[in-house]
Amino acid sequence: MSDHRLPQPDRPWVMRTYAGHSDARRSNELYRKNLAKGQTGLSVAFDLPTQTGYDPDHILARGEAGKVGVSIAHKGDMHQLLDGIPLDEMNTSMTINATAAWLLGLYVTVAEENGVDRSQLKGTTQNDIIKEYLSRGTYAFPPEPSMRLIADMVAFSVNEVPSWNPTNICSYHLQEAGATPVQEIAYALSTGIAVLDEVKARGQVADEDFPKVFGRISFFVNAGIRLVEEIAKLRTMSALWQQIGRERYGVTDEKMLRFRYGVQVNSLGLTEAQPENNIQRIVLEALAVTLSRDARARAIQLPAWNEAMGLPRPWDQQWSLRIQQVLANETDLLEYPDIFEGSVVMDGLVAELTEGARAEMAVVEEHGGAVNAVPYMKARLVESHRERVARIEAGEQKVIGQNSFTETEDSPLTAGADGGILTPDPEVERERVEALVEWKAERDESAVEAALADLAKAAADDGVNIMPATIAAAKAGATTGEWAHTMREVFGPYRAPTGVDGASAPGEREQMEAIRRQVDETSEKIGHRIKILVGKPGLDGHSNGAEQVALRARDVGMEVIYQGIRLTPEEIAESALQEDVDVVGLSILSGSHLELIPEVVRLLRDEGVEVPVVVGGIIPVADAERLREAGVAGVYTPKDFDVNKIMGEIVELVGQRAGAGAAA
């Protein structure tokens, strides 16, 4: 056999579709259909209350239940979610972080109650809390106890669920938050080191088993549109990870040293404008993680073409699954050794990225490692994202259909009555609250109270692994909110840094001068510096847009109040009153805008705060009209990429209000 062909074609990667919405019953139906279409693994999307540790009846869960994923409140929901799915055969990925210990506890409980031993389970819990502080925002507890929970899960899995990946270091969201390839490599690998060091320090895994710990650390990466650079990034991550294993942890087993990663390709680059262009973006990005055999993804889930517009329909998800199936079954990419071996370009790029990543990892180490370096890394990501946004605004970075080649025909893909997206049943939240009441009424309350008391005792003792008490609470019938509340009582509250205060001043850009003059003139007109409150109501932790608006408002001379994520409408209205702001900017990407935004507007009016409210997020056209009817002065969606233009319109709104006030 010649050296340029493999003796046998490689097996395809695990093919998943990131899916889940509303409740367990509806999501189970979706999973069964996807598996019937040839999907080879499950990828569970949970709603924000489940991700952050709240039951559907909590005030912060208002408007969020079942929106961006499935609502799972207790083992009954998990049983229904997995009904008819053979857990001893299935490879299940759960995108869950702060509450990962709880969801793994529920998964183990359901398996064992269905007669499947925990040792047979295969799958992954994302369980990367560092990136939650940096980019995604679904944290629940402070960094130190959160790292302890991760380490406890790693030890539990290695000892009792050996085919489970207990943590999935997630550089995906770092790129979404603006990370350069160097930053994505450096911050992800630094997080891996932090997890491994924590596991070693806790001493719950025998020294001779530590290579198994290293071998079960997997990664979840992003692949953007810069195809060649992304391939080089993944080859770099693979080489550096193996080097870390050998040099820092003394791992010699080649199988344990492998850089194992799954991927969802870039959603940040998907556009609302000419959304059909997203298909070719997704295909090219899928090639970035499959072309290089030495750095090929083990599992892939592709976003749908319409994710910049709203929730994909089953047909849209099928299209993304078919992309994978065509790549794996119709092309010849699985038939060859690594086609980049010996490439001058690839070797040069890998060397370049390796040098940059090592230097950035050294800076993280100087800050005391990934946990202590969260404020530093967050500020650097905010700066990188600002530069990306500025390049797109200036036309230096072309985005076809958005800032280049914008002439277009109407898309038939969005012409249907549904606008090309899925809208969850608005009754889901009421149903979920009623079902929770029913669950609590039928369970053994004394058994739940005893299990939660044991859980609190385990959480308070740093030397105890949290998983046995967590599984006991799951089996007793405790809820997601009760588990997380017990943890919060022991671990205390936490609010992550926003990165806005730590970001440096921008380089001088001419396009900011005009808006700076406009801010100065209007500020003089109203007698004080324009003050804007940027707020994120609800549980949506995608703060990248809000951070960029806050940063740009500061850069053009406004006074900015930005307190970060996870605020109730009442807290936002109270802050607007106390800070005496001139305008309120709200950001929601989770789909809860119709529930939460009008409530903020109503509360502001009740408080006598008559200021313009503007909103940004993934908001369908029909919803934007309803928000305007509710009193919102401006609605911005992903197609509105020019932040300076948004700033100018906000300043005009403030000026108009001042003029109306003077006239009155």
NORLINWO-V93296 format. One record per run of one state. SS is the DSSP state (~ for helix, > for strand, _ for the rest). FROM is the first residue (numbers start at 1). LEN is the number of residues. If there is no record, write none. Layout:
ss = (SS;SS)
from = (FROM;FROM)
len = (LEN;LEN)
//
This chain:
ss = (_;>;_;>;_;>;_;~;_;>;_;~;_;~;_;>;_;~;_;>;_;~;_;~;_;>;_;~;_;~;_;>;_;>;_;~;_;~;_;~;>;_;~;_;~;_;>;_;~;_;~;_;>;_;>;_;~;_;~;_;~;_;~;_;>;_;>;_;~;_;>;_;~;_;~;_;~;_;~;_;~;_;>;_;>;_;~;_;>;_;>;_;~;_;>;_;~;_;>;_;~;_;>;_;~;_)
from = (1;14;17;18;20;22;23;24;37;42;47;48;53;59;62;70;71;75;82;91;96;100;114;118;121;122;126;129;137;143;161;164;166;167;171;172;177;181;203;207;217;222;227;250;254;258;261;265;277;289;293;296;299;302;311;312;314;330;333;336;344;367;374;395;400;401;404;405;412;415;422;423;428;443;445;461;467;477;480;492;510;527;531;536;537;538;544;556;559;563;567;568;569;580;583;589;593;607;612;618;621;630;634;637;643;664)
len = (13;3;1;2;2;1;1;13;5;5;1;5;6;3;8;1;4;7;9;5;4;14;4;3;1;4;3;8;6;18;3;2;1;4;1;5;4;22;4;10;5;5;23;4;4;3;4;12;12;4;3;3;3;9;1;2;16;3;3;8;23;7;21;5;1;3;1;7;3;7;1;5;15;2;16;6;10;3;12;18;17;4;5;1;1;6;12;3;4;4;1;1;11;3;6;4;14;5;6;3;9;4;3;6;21;1)
//
